Amino acid sequence: MKWPDPITRKLLARTLASQEKPSGARLKPVAKKSTEKSTPRINCRECVSFYITWETATPYGCKAHGFKSA
């Protein structure tokens, strides 16, 4: 028999342990460990291609990508 993944094993063990407790007892939530590294957000105002357009509808622009934005 192939053993289930670690989270399934943990839930199974907690379920079996909770059956021994009184019926009013609740299980604590399982915390997932994040395996993905979060990438830092891009700050356009620190870029050398960022500029002010002085147009009221689109005051900011990017010379590298060629767009203007609010």
All heavy atoms as a GROMACS GRO file, in nm:
protein
  551
    1MET      N    1   0.083  -0.117   0.000
    1MET     CA    2   0.000   0.000   0.000
    1MET      C    3   0.088   0.125   0.000
    1MET      O    4   0.184   0.135   0.076
    1MET     CB    5  -0.087   0.000   0.126
    1MET     CG    6  -0.173   0.121   0.139
    1MET     SD    7  -0.273   0.108   0.288
    1MET     CE    8  -0.310   0.275   0.313
    2LYS      N    9   0.058   0.221  -0.087
    2LYS     CA   10   0.133   0.345  -0.094
    2LYS      C   11   0.079   0.441   0.011
    2LYS      O   12  -0.041   0.463   0.020
    2LYS     CB   13   0.120   0.405  -0.233
    2LYS     CG   14   0.205   0.527  -0.252
    2LYS     CD   15   0.196   0.577  -0.395
    2LYS     CE   16   0.280   0.700  -0.409
    2LYS     NZ   17   0.272   0.755  -0.543
    3TRP      N   18   0.168   0.499   0.090
    3TRP     CA   19   0.125   0.591   0.195
    3TRP      C   20   0.083   0.723   0.134
    3TRP      O   21   0.142   0.769   0.036
    3TRP     CB   22   0.238   0.614   0.294
    3TRP     CG   23   0.262   0.494   0.378
    3TRP    CD1   24   0.356   0.397   0.360
    3TRP    CD2   25   0.186   0.454   0.491
    3TRP    NE1   26   0.346   0.301   0.454
    3TRP    CE2   27   0.240   0.333   0.537
    3TRP    CE3   28   0.078   0.507   0.558
    3TRP    CZ2   29   0.190   0.266   0.647
    3TRP    CZ3   30   0.029   0.440   0.668
    3TRP    CH2   31   0.085   0.322   0.711
    4PRO      N   32  -0.016   0.789   0.190
    4PRO     CA   33  -0.060   0.919   0.138
    4PRO      C   34   0.042   1.028   0.166
    4PRO      O   35   0.137   1.009   0.241
    4PRO     CB   36  -0.191   0.945   0.212
    4PRO     CG   37  -0.185   0.860   0.334
    4PRO     CD   38  -0.098   0.742   0.300
    5ASP      N   39   0.020   1.142   0.106
    5ASP     CA   40   0.111   1.255   0.125
    5ASP      C   41   0.110   1.300   0.271
    5ASP      O   42   0.022   1.264   0.347
    5ASP     CB   43   0.073   1.370   0.031
    5ASP     CG   44  -0.067   1.419   0.058
    5ASP    OD1   45  -0.161   1.343   0.032
    5ASP    OD2   46  -0.080   1.532   0.105
    6PRO      N   47   0.208   1.382   0.313
    6PRO     CA   48   0.220   1.420   0.454
    6PRO      C   49   0.098   1.493   0.511
    6PRO      O   50   0.061   1.471   0.625
    6PRO     CB   51   0.343   1.511   0.457
    6PRO     CG   52   0.418   1.478   0.334
    6PRO     CD   53   0.321   1.429   0.234
    7ILE      N   54   0.034   1.578   0.432
    7ILE     CA   55  -0.083   1.651   0.483
    7ILE      C   56  -0.198   1.555   0.508
    7ILE      O   57  -0.267   1.564   0.610
    7ILE     CB   58  -0.124   1.762   0.384
    7ILE    CG1   59  -0.015   1.868   0.380
    7ILE    CG2   60  -0.257   1.824   0.424
    7ILE    CD1   61  -0.040   1.978   0.281
    8THR      N   62  -0.219   1.459   0.417
    8THR     CA   63  -0.325   1.361   0.436
    8THR      C   64  -0.297   1.275   0.558
    8THR      O   65  -0.388   1.246   0.637
    8THR     CB   66  -0.339   1.273   0.311
    8THR    OG1   67  -0.357   1.356   0.197
    8THR    CG2   68  -0.457   1.178   0.324
    9ARG      N   69  -0.171   1.236   0.577
    9ARG     CA   70  -0.136   1.157   0.696
    9ARG      C   71  -0.162   1.235   0.823
    9ARG      O   72  -0.213   1.181   0.920
    9ARG     CB   73   0.012   1.116   0.689
    9ARG     CG   74   0.032   0.987   0.612
    9ARG     CD   75   0.172   0.939   0.627
    9ARG     NE   76   0.248   1.005   0.520
    9ARG     CZ   77   0.376   1.034   0.525
    9ARG    NH1   78   0.447   1.008   0.631
    9ARG    NH2   79   0.436   1.091   0.424
   10LYS      N   80  -0.129   1.365   0.822
   10LYS     CA   81  -0.150   1.448   0.939
   10LYS      C   82  -0.298   1.462   0.971
   10LYS      O   83  -0.340   1.450   1.085
   10LYS     CB   84  -0.088   1.586   0.916
   10LYS     CG   85  -0.082   1.673   1.038
   10LYS     CD   86  -0.005   1.800   1.008
   10LYS     CE   87   0.013   1.884   1.131
   10LYS     NZ   88   0.090   2.004   1.104
   11LEU      N   89  -0.380   1.485   0.867
   11LEU     CA   90  -0.524   1.495   0.888
   11LEU      C   91  -0.583   1.364   0.936
   11LEU      O   92  -0.672   1.362   1.023
   11LEU     CB   93  -0.593   1.539   0.759
   11LEU     CG   94  -0.574   1.684   0.720
   11LEU    CD1   95  -0.631   1.709   0.581
   11LEU    CD2   96  -0.640   1.776   0.820
   12LEU      N   97  -0.536   1.252   0.883
   12LEU     CA   98  -0.584   1.122   0.924
   12LEU      C   99  -0.550   1.097   1.071
   12LEU      O  100  -0.635   1.052   1.148
   12LEU     CB  101  -0.523   1.012   0.836
   12LEU     CG  102  -0.566   0.869   0.865
   12LEU    CD1  103  -0.715   0.854   0.844
   12LEU    CD2  104  -0.490   0.773   0.777
   13ALA      N  105  -0.428   1.131   1.111
   13ALA     CA  106  -0.388   1.111   1.250
   13ALA      C  107  -0.470   1.199   1.343
   13ALA      O  108  -0.514   1.154   1.450
   13ALA     CB  109  -0.239   1.142   1.265
   14ARG      N  110  -0.495   1.324   1.302
   14ARG     CA  111  -0.575   1.414   1.385
   14ARG      C  112  -0.719   1.368   1.394
   14ARG      O  113  -0.783   1.382   1.497
   14ARG     CB  114  -0.568   1.555   1.330
   14ARG     CG  115  -0.433   1.618   1.352
   14ARG     CD  116  -0.422   1.754   1.292
   14ARG     NE  117  -0.532   1.838   1.337
   14ARG     CZ  118  -0.563   1.954   1.282
   14ARG    NH1  119  -0.493   1.999   1.182
   14ARG    NH2  120  -0.664   2.026   1.327
   15THR      N  121  -0.772   1.315   1.285
   15THR     CA  122  -0.910   1.266   1.286
   15THR      C  123  -0.925   1.148   1.379
   15THR      O  124  -1.019   1.141   1.459
   15THR     CB  125  -0.955   1.226   1.144
   15THR    OG1  126  -0.937   1.338   1.057
   15THR    CG2  127  -1.099   1.184   1.141
   16LEU      N  128  -0.830   1.055   1.372
   16LEU     CA  129  -0.836   0.939   1.460
   16LEU      C  130  -0.818   0.981   1.606
   16LEU      O  131  -0.884   0.928   1.695
   16LEU     CB  132  -0.729   0.837   1.420
   16LEU     CG  133  -0.751   0.769   1.285
   16LEU    CD1  134  -0.632   0.682   1.250
   16LEU    CD2  135  -0.880   0.690   1.284
   17ALA      N  136  -0.732   1.080   1.630
   17ALA     CA  137  -0.712   1.128   1.767
   17ALA      C  138  -0.835   1.200   1.818
   17ALA      O  139  -0.870   1.191   1.936
   17ALA     CB  140  -0.591   1.220   1.772
   18SER      N  141  -0.906   1.270   1.729
   18SER     CA  142  -1.024   1.345   1.773
   18SER      C  143  -1.140   1.252   1.804
   18SER      O  144  -1.230   1.288   1.878
   18SER     CB  145  -1.066   1.446   1.667
   18SER     OG  146  -1.118   1.380   1.553
   19GLN      N  147  -1.140   1.132   1.748
   19GLN     CA  148  -1.248   1.038   1.775
   19GLN      C  149  -1.240   0.986   1.918
   19GLN      O  150  -1.338   0.939   1.973
   19GLN     CB  151  -1.245   0.923   1.675
   19GLN     CG  152  -1.284   0.966   1.536
   19GLN     CD  153  -1.273   0.854   1.435
   19GLN    OE1  154  -1.223   0.746   1.464
   19GLN    NE2  155  -1.319   0.880   1.314
   20GLU      N  156  -1.122   0.995   1.978
   20GLU     CA  157  -1.105   0.952   2.116
   20GLU      C  158  -1.152   1.059   2.214
   20GLU      O  159  -1.179   1.032   2.329
   20GLU     CB  160  -0.958   0.919   2.143
   20GLU     CG  161  -0.907   0.805   2.057
   20GLU     CD  162  -0.757   0.789   2.067
   20GLU    OE1  163  -0.692   0.868   2.140
   20GLU    OE2  164  -0.703   0.699   2.001
   21LYS      N  165  -1.162   1.187   2.167
   21LYS     CA  166  -1.202   1.298   2.252
   21LYS      C  167  -1.355   1.308   2.255
   21LYS      O  168  -1.423   1.249   2.172
   21LYS     CB  169  -1.143   1.429   2.198
   21LYS     CG  170  -0.992   1.433   2.203
   21LYS     CD  171  -0.940   1.563   2.147
   21LYS     CE  172  -0.789   1.566   2.146
   21LYS     NZ  173  -0.738   1.687   2.087
   22PRO      N  174  -1.409   1.387   2.347
   22PRO     CA  175  -1.554   1.409   2.348
   22PRO      C  176  -1.601   1.474   2.218
   22PRO      O  177  -1.524   1.540   2.150
   22PRO     CB  178  -1.575   1.504   2.466
   22PRO     CG  179  -1.450   1.504   2.544
   22PRO     CD  180  -1.342   1.452   2.457
   23SER      N  181  -1.726   1.456   2.186
   23SER     CA  182  -1.778   1.502   2.058
   23SER      C  183  -1.779   1.653   2.043
   23SER      O  184  -1.783   1.704   1.933
   23SER     CB  185  -1.919   1.448   2.036
   23SER     OG  186  -2.004   1.496   2.139
   24GLY      N  187  -1.772   1.728   2.152
   24GLY     CA  188  -1.773   1.874   2.144
   24GLY      C  189  -1.638   1.934   2.112
   24GLY      O  190  -1.626   2.053   2.087
   25ALA      N  191  -1.531   1.854   2.115
   25ALA     CA  192  -1.397   1.906   2.090
   25ALA      C  193  -1.379   1.939   1.941
   25ALA      O  194  -1.432   1.870   1.855
   25ALA     CB  195  -1.292   1.805   2.133
   26ARG      N  196  -1.305   2.045   1.912
   26ARG     CA  197  -1.281   2.085   1.774
   26ARG      C  198  -1.134   2.069   1.740
   26ARG      O  199  -1.046   2.082   1.824
   26ARG     CB  200  -1.320   2.232   1.753
   26ARG     CG  201  -1.466   2.258   1.781
   26ARG     CD  202  -1.494   2.402   1.757
   26ARG     NE  203  -1.577   2.408   1.638
   26ARG     CZ  204  -1.612   2.520   1.580
   26ARG    NH1  205  -1.570   2.634   1.624
   26ARG    NH2  206  -1.689   2.517   1.473
   27LEU      N  207  -1.107   2.047   1.611
   27LEU     CA  208  -0.970   2.036   1.563
   27LEU      C  209  -0.915   2.174   1.533
   27LEU      O  210  -0.987   2.264   1.489
   27LEU     CB  211  -0.964   1.952   1.434
   27LEU     CG  212  -0.999   1.805   1.447
   27LEU    CD1  213  -1.001   1.743   1.309
   27LEU    CD2  214  -0.900   1.734   1.534
   28LYS      N  215  -0.784   2.194   1.554
   28LYS     CA  216  -0.718   2.317   1.516
   28LYS      C  217  -0.696   2.315   1.365
   28LYS      O  218  -0.677   2.210   1.306
   28LYS     CB  219  -0.584   2.330   1.586
   28LYS     CG  220  -0.594   2.344   1.735
   28LYS     CD  221  -0.456   2.353   1.796
   28LYS     CE  222  -0.464   2.355   1.947
   28LYS     NZ  223  -0.330   2.353   2.008
   29PRO      N  224  -0.699   2.431   1.298
   29PRO     CA  225  -0.676   2.433   1.154
   29PRO      C  226  -0.532   2.394   1.121
   29PRO      O  227  -0.439   2.423   1.196
   29PRO     CB  228  -0.704   2.577   1.113
   29PRO     CG  229  -0.694   2.656   1.238
   29PRO     CD  230  -0.729   2.562   1.351
   30VAL      N  231  -0.516   2.327   1.008
   30VAL     CA  232  -0.384   2.284   0.963
   30VAL      C  233  -0.318   2.400   0.891
   30VAL      O  234  -0.376   2.460   0.800
   30VAL     CB  235  -0.394   2.163   0.868
   30VAL    CG1  236  -0.258   2.125   0.814
   30VAL    CG2  237  -0.458   2.046   0.938
   31ALA      N  238  -0.196   2.435   0.930
   31ALA     CA  239  -0.123   2.544   0.867
   31ALA      C  240  -0.041   2.486   0.753
   31ALA      O  241   0.037   2.394   0.772
   31ALA     CB  242  -0.034   2.614   0.968
   32LYS      N  243  -0.059   2.542   0.633
   32LYS     CA  244   0.018   2.499   0.517
   32LYS      C  245   0.148   2.577   0.514
   32LYS      O  246   0.151   2.698   0.537
   32LYS     CB  247  -0.058   2.524   0.387
   32LYS     CG  248  -0.175   2.433   0.370
   32LYS     CD  249  -0.236   2.455   0.234
   32LYS     CE  250  -0.352   2.361   0.210
   32LYS     NZ  251  -0.410   2.382   0.078
   33LYS      N  252   0.256   2.509   0.483
   33LYS     CA  253   0.384   2.575   0.467
   33LYS      C  254   0.396   2.620   0.322
   33LYS      O  255   0.373   2.542   0.230
   33LYS     CB  256   0.497   2.481   0.503
   33LYS     CG  257   0.503   2.446   0.650
   33LYS     CD  258   0.621   2.358   0.680
   33LYS     CE  259   0.623   2.322   0.827
   33LYS     NZ  260   0.736   2.234   0.859
   34SER      N  261   0.432   2.745   0.304
   34SER     CA  262   0.446   2.799   0.170
   34SER      C  263   0.579   2.755   0.112
   34SER      O  264   0.685   2.780   0.168
   34SER     CB  265   0.438   2.951   0.173
   34SER     OG  266   0.457   3.001   0.044
   35THR      N  267   0.575   2.686  -0.002
   35THR     CA  268   0.697   2.642  -0.067
   35THR      C  269   0.742   2.741  -0.174
   35THR      O  270   0.856   2.740  -0.216
   35THR     CB  271   0.678   2.504  -0.133
   35THR    OG1  272   0.569   2.512  -0.226
   35THR    CG2  273   0.649   2.399  -0.029
   36GLU      N  274   0.651   2.829  -0.216
   36GLU     CA  275   0.684   2.927  -0.318
   36GLU      C  276   0.744   3.051  -0.253
   36GLU      O  277   0.698   3.097  -0.151
   36GLU     CB  278   0.560   2.968  -0.397
   36GLU     CG  279   0.494   2.854  -0.471
   36GLU     CD  280   0.368   2.900  -0.542
   36GLU    OE1  281   0.349   3.021  -0.557
   36GLU    OE2  282   0.290   2.813  -0.581
   37LYS      N  283   0.850   3.103  -0.315
   37LYS     CA  284   0.909   3.226  -0.266
   37LYS      C  285   0.832   3.343  -0.326
   37LYS      O  286   0.805   3.344  -0.445
   37LYS     CB  287   1.055   3.235  -0.304
   37LYS     CG  288   1.141   3.130  -0.237
   37LYS     CD  289   1.285   3.145  -0.277
   37LYS     CE  290   1.370   3.040  -0.210
   37LYS     NZ  291   1.510   3.050  -0.250
   38SER      N  292   0.796   3.439  -0.243
   38SER     CA  293   0.723   3.553  -0.295
   38SER      C  294   0.821   3.648  -0.365
   38SER      O  295   0.931   3.673  -0.317
   38SER     CB  296   0.650   3.626  -0.182
   38SER     OG  297   0.745   3.674  -0.089
   39THR      N  298   0.780   3.697  -0.479
   39THR     CA  299   0.863   3.789  -0.554
   39THR      C  300   0.833   3.931  -0.508
   39THR      O  301   0.717   3.964  -0.480
   39THR     CB  302   0.837   3.777  -0.706
   39THR    OG1  303   0.699   3.802  -0.730
   39THR    CG2  304   0.874   3.640  -0.756
   40PRO      N  305   0.932   4.015  -0.499
   40PRO     CA  306   0.908   4.153  -0.454
   40PRO      C  307   0.828   4.230  -0.560
   40PRO      O  308   0.839   4.204  -0.680
   40PRO     CB  309   1.047   4.211  -0.437
   40PRO     CG  310   1.135   4.128  -0.523
   40PRO     CD  311   1.072   3.992  -0.526
   41ARG      N  312   0.746   4.322  -0.513
   41ARG     CA  313   0.666   4.404  -0.605
   41ARG      C  314   0.756   4.503  -0.678
   41ARG      O  315   0.853   4.553  -0.623
   41ARG     CB  316   0.558   4.478  -0.528
   41ARG     CG  317   0.454   4.383  -0.472
   41ARG     CD  318   0.345   4.460  -0.406
   41ARG     NE  319   0.285   4.553  -0.500
   41ARG     CZ  320   0.158   4.551  -0.538
   41ARG    NH1  321   0.078   4.462  -0.487
   41ARG    NH2  322   0.111   4.638  -0.622
   42ILE      N  323   0.721   4.534  -0.801
   42ILE     CA  324   0.796   4.628  -0.882
   42ILE      C  325   0.748   4.769  -0.849
   42ILE      O  326   0.628   4.795  -0.848
   42ILE     CB  327   0.778   4.599  -1.031
   42ILE    CG1  328   0.835   4.462  -1.064
   42ILE    CG2  329   0.843   4.707  -1.116
   42ILE    CD1  330   0.804   4.415  -1.203
   43ASN      N  331   0.841   4.859  -0.822
   43ASN     CA  332   0.808   4.998  -0.794
   43ASN      C  333   0.850   5.081  -0.915
   43ASN      O  334   0.968   5.109  -0.936
   43ASN     CB  335   0.878   5.046  -0.668
   43ASN     CG  336   0.833   5.184  -0.627
   43ASN    OD1  337   0.755   5.249  -0.695
   43ASN    ND2  338   0.885   5.230  -0.514
   44CYS      N  339   0.753   5.121  -0.996
   44CYS     CA  340   0.783   5.195  -1.119
   44CYS      C  341   0.845   5.330  -1.090
   44CYS      O  342   0.922   5.382  -1.171
   44CYS     CB  343   0.655   5.213  -1.201
   44CYS     SG  344   0.598   5.060  -1.276
   45ARG      N  345   0.815   5.390  -0.975
   45ARG     CA  346   0.867   5.523  -0.945
   45ARG      C  347   1.018   5.522  -0.923
   45ARG      O  348   1.081   5.627  -0.925
   45ARG     CB  349   0.796   5.580  -0.823
   45ARG     CG  350   0.650   5.609  -0.852
   45ARG     CD  351   0.578   5.657  -0.730
   45ARG     NE  352   0.436   5.664  -0.755
   45ARG     CZ  353   0.367   5.778  -0.756
   45ARG    NH1  354   0.426   5.891  -0.730
   45ARG    NH2  355   0.238   5.776  -0.781
   46GLU      N  356   1.078   5.407  -0.900
   46GLU     CA  357   1.222   5.397  -0.882
   46GLU      C  358   1.294   5.365  -1.014
   46GLU      O  359   1.416   5.362  -1.018
   46GLU     CB  360   1.255   5.291  -0.778
   46GLU     CG  361   1.207   5.326  -0.640
   46GLU     CD  362   1.235   5.218  -0.539
   46GLU    OE1  363   1.286   5.110  -0.578
   46GLU    OE2  364   1.205   5.238  -0.421
   47CYS      N  365   1.219   5.342  -1.122
   47CYS     CA  366   1.277   5.304  -1.250
   47CYS      C  367   1.326   5.427  -1.326
   47CYS      O  368   1.267   5.536  -1.316
   47CYS     CB  369   1.172   5.230  -1.332
   47CYS     SG  370   1.233   5.170  -1.491
   48VAL      N  371   1.432   5.412  -1.405
   48VAL     CA  372   1.485   5.524  -1.484
   48VAL      C  373   1.392   5.556  -1.602
   48VAL      O  374   1.401   5.666  -1.658
   48VAL     CB  375   1.628   5.494  -1.535
   48VAL    CG1  376   1.724   5.484  -1.420
   48VAL    CG2  377   1.631   5.370  -1.620
   49SER      N  378   1.303   5.466  -1.640
   49SER     CA  379   1.212   5.490  -1.752
   49SER      C  380   1.082   5.557  -1.712
   49SER      O  381   1.002   5.595  -1.797
   49SER     CB  382   1.179   5.357  -1.820
   49SER     OG  383   1.296   5.294  -1.866
   50PHE      N  384   1.060   5.574  -1.584
   50PHE     CA  385   0.938   5.638  -1.533
   50PHE      C  386   0.947   5.789  -1.554
   50PHE      O  387   1.052   5.850  -1.533
   50PHE     CB  388   0.923   5.606  -1.384
   50PHE     CG  389   0.806   5.674  -1.319
   50PHE    CD1  390   0.678   5.623  -1.335
   50PHE    CD2  391   0.823   5.786  -1.240
   50PHE    CE1  392   0.570   5.684  -1.274
   50PHE    CE2  393   0.716   5.847  -1.179
   50PHE     CZ  394   0.589   5.796  -1.196
   51TYR      N  395   0.836   5.851  -1.598
   51TYR     CA  396   0.835   5.996  -1.615
   51TYR      C  397   0.696   6.052  -1.591
   51TYR      O  398   0.596   5.980  -1.590
   51TYR     CB  399   0.886   6.035  -1.754
   51TYR     CG  400   0.793   6.000  -1.869
   51TYR    CD1  401   0.711   6.096  -1.926
   51TYR    CD2  402   0.788   5.871  -1.921
   51TYR    CE1  403   0.626   6.066  -2.032
   51TYR    CE2  404   0.705   5.840  -2.026
   51TYR     CZ  405   0.624   5.937  -2.081
   51TYR     OH  406   0.540   5.906  -2.184
   52ILE      N  407   0.688   6.184  -1.570
   52ILE     CA  408   0.563   6.256  -1.550
   52ILE      C  409   0.522   6.315  -1.685
   52ILE      O  410   0.600   6.382  -1.751
   52ILE     CB  411   0.580   6.370  -1.447
   52ILE    CG1  412   0.636   6.318  -1.315
   52ILE    CG2  413   0.449   6.444  -1.426
   52ILE    CD1  414   0.542   6.232  -1.236
   53THR      N  415   0.396   6.290  -1.727
   53THR     CA  416   0.351   6.336  -1.859
   53THR      C  417   0.289   6.475  -1.853
   53THR      O  418   0.277   6.540  -1.955
   53THR     CB  419   0.245   6.240  -1.917
   53THR    OG1  420   0.129   6.242  -1.834
   53THR    CG2  421   0.300   6.100  -1.929
   54TRP      N  422   0.246   6.520  -1.737
   54TRP     CA  423   0.179   6.647  -1.717
   54TRP      C  424   0.044   6.654  -1.787
   54TRP      O  425  -0.010   6.762  -1.810
   54TRP     CB  426   0.267   6.765  -1.758
   54TRP     CG  427   0.395   6.767  -1.681
   54TRP    CD1  428   0.517   6.734  -1.728
   54TRP    CD2  429   0.412   6.798  -1.543
   54TRP    NE1  430   0.612   6.742  -1.628
   54TRP    CE2  431   0.548   6.783  -1.513
   54TRP    CE3  432   0.325   6.838  -1.442
   54TRP    CZ2  433   0.601   6.806  -1.388
   54TRP    CZ3  434   0.378   6.861  -1.316
   54TRP    CH2  435   0.514   6.845  -1.290
   55GLU      N  436  -0.014   6.539  -1.823
   55GLU     CA  437  -0.150   6.533  -1.876
   55GLU      C  438  -0.240   6.494  -1.759
   55GLU      O  439  -0.209   6.403  -1.683
   55GLU     CB  440  -0.160   6.430  -1.988
   55GLU     CG  441  -0.075   6.464  -2.108
   55GLU     CD  442  -0.076   6.354  -2.212
   55GLU    OE1  443  -0.160   6.262  -2.205
   55GLU    OE2  444   0.010   6.359  -2.301
   56THR      N  445  -0.355   6.558  -1.745
   56THR     CA  446  -0.441   6.533  -1.629
   56THR      C  447  -0.502   6.392  -1.631
   56THR      O  448  -0.519   6.331  -1.526
   56THR     CB  449  -0.553   6.637  -1.620
   56THR    OG1  450  -0.626   6.637  -1.743
   56THR    CG2  451  -0.496   6.775  -1.594
   57ALA      N  452  -0.533   6.339  -1.747
   57ALA     CA  453  -0.595   6.207  -1.756
   57ALA      C  454  -0.493   6.095  -1.733
   57ALA      O  455  -0.525   5.992  -1.672
   57ALA     CB  456  -0.662   6.188  -1.891
   58THR      N  457  -0.371   6.115  -1.782
   58THR     CA  458  -0.266   6.012  -1.768
   58THR      C  459  -0.138   6.080  -1.720
   58THR      O  460  -0.050   6.111  -1.799
   58THR     CB  461  -0.241   5.941  -1.901
   58THR    OG1  462  -0.209   6.039  -2.001
   58THR    CG2  463  -0.362   5.860  -1.945
   59PRO      N  464  -0.125   6.100  -1.589
   59PRO     CA  465  -0.010   6.176  -1.539
   59PRO      C  466   0.123   6.102  -1.535
   59PRO      O  467   0.227   6.165  -1.522
   59PRO     CB  468  -0.053   6.214  -1.398
   59PRO     CG  469  -0.152   6.112  -1.359
   59PRO     CD  470  -0.221   6.069  -1.486
   60TYR      N  471   0.123   5.969  -1.547
   60TYR     CA  472   0.248   5.893  -1.536
   60TYR      C  473   0.272   5.814  -1.665
   60TYR      O  474   0.180   5.769  -1.730
   60TYR     CB  475   0.244   5.796  -1.418
   60TYR     CG  476   0.205   5.864  -1.290
   60TYR    CD1  477   0.084   5.837  -1.229
   60TYR    CD2  478   0.289   5.957  -1.230
   60TYR    CE1  479   0.048   5.901  -1.112
   60TYR    CE2  480   0.255   6.021  -1.113
   60TYR     CZ  481   0.133   5.993  -1.054
   60TYR     OH  482   0.098   6.056  -0.938
   61GLY      N  483   0.400   5.793  -1.698
   61GLY     CA  484   0.433   5.719  -1.819
   61GLY      C  485   0.559   5.635  -1.802
   61GLY      O  486   0.634   5.652  -1.707
   62CYS      N  487   0.578   5.543  -1.898
   62CYS     CA  488   0.694   5.457  -1.900
   62CYS      C  489   0.758   5.465  -2.038
   62CYS      O  490   0.694   5.429  -2.138
   62CYS     CB  491   0.654   5.313  -1.868
   62CYS     SG  492   0.792   5.198  -1.875
   63LYS      N  493   0.882   5.511  -2.044
   63LYS     CA  494   0.952   5.522  -2.171
   63LYS      C  495   0.995   5.385  -2.223
   63LYS      O  496   1.002   5.364  -2.343
   63LYS     CB  497   1.074   5.612  -2.156
   63LYS     CG  498   1.039   5.757  -2.128
   63LYS     CD  499   1.164   5.840  -2.109
   63LYS     CE  500   1.126   5.982  -2.070
   63LYS     NZ  501   1.245   6.064  -2.037
   64ALA      N  502   1.022   5.292  -2.134
   64ALA     CA  503   1.068   5.158  -2.175
   64ALA      C  504   0.958   5.078  -2.244
   64ALA      O  505   0.983   5.012  -2.344
   64ALA     CB  506   1.120   5.081  -2.054
   65HIS      N  507   0.837   5.085  -2.190
   65HIS     CA  508   0.725   5.008  -2.248
   65HIS      C  509   0.632   5.092  -2.334
   65HIS      O  510   0.543   5.039  -2.399
   65HIS     CB  511   0.646   4.940  -2.136
   65HIS     CG  512   0.727   4.838  -2.061
   65HIS    ND1  513   0.758   4.715  -2.114
   65HIS    CD2  514   0.784   4.842  -1.939
   65HIS    CE1  515   0.830   4.648  -2.027
   65HIS    NE2  516   0.848   4.723  -1.919
   66GLY      N  517   0.650   5.223  -2.331
   66GLY     CA  518   0.575   5.311  -2.418
   66GLY      C  519   0.427   5.324  -2.383
   66GLY      O  520   0.342   5.320  -2.472
   67PHE      N  521   0.392   5.341  -2.256
   67PHE     CA  522   0.252   5.360  -2.219
   67PHE      C  523   0.241   5.472  -2.117
   67PHE      O  524   0.336   5.512  -2.051
   67PHE     CB  525   0.188   5.232  -2.167
   67PHE     CG  526   0.241   5.186  -2.034
   67PHE    CD1  527   0.189   5.233  -1.916
   67PHE    CD2  528   0.343   5.092  -2.028
   67PHE    CE1  529   0.237   5.191  -1.794
   67PHE    CE2  530   0.392   5.049  -1.907
   67PHE     CZ  531   0.340   5.098  -1.789
   68LYS      N  532   0.118   5.526  -2.107
   68LYS     CA  533   0.084   5.626  -2.007
   68LYS      C  534  -0.030   5.569  -1.923
   68LYS      O  535  -0.112   5.493  -1.973
   68LYS     CB  536   0.040   5.756  -2.073
   68LYS     CG  537   0.147   5.822  -2.155
   68LYS     CD  538   0.094   5.945  -2.225
   68LYS     CE  539   0.199   6.004  -2.316
   68LYS     NZ  540   0.145   6.119  -2.393
   69SER      N  541  -0.033   5.608  -1.796
   69SER     CA  542  -0.132   5.549  -1.706
   69SER      C  543  -0.173   5.647  -1.597
   69SER      O  544  -0.101   5.744  -1.569
   69SER     CB  545  -0.075   5.422  -1.640
   69SER     OG  546  -0.164   5.371  -1.545
   70ALA      N  547  -0.288   5.621  -1.539
   70ALA     CA  548  -0.333   5.701  -1.426
   70ALA      C  549  -0.265   5.651  -1.302
   70ALA      O  550  -0.251   5.713  -1.203
   70ALA     CB  551  -0.484   5.692  -1.411
   0.00000   0.00000   0.00000
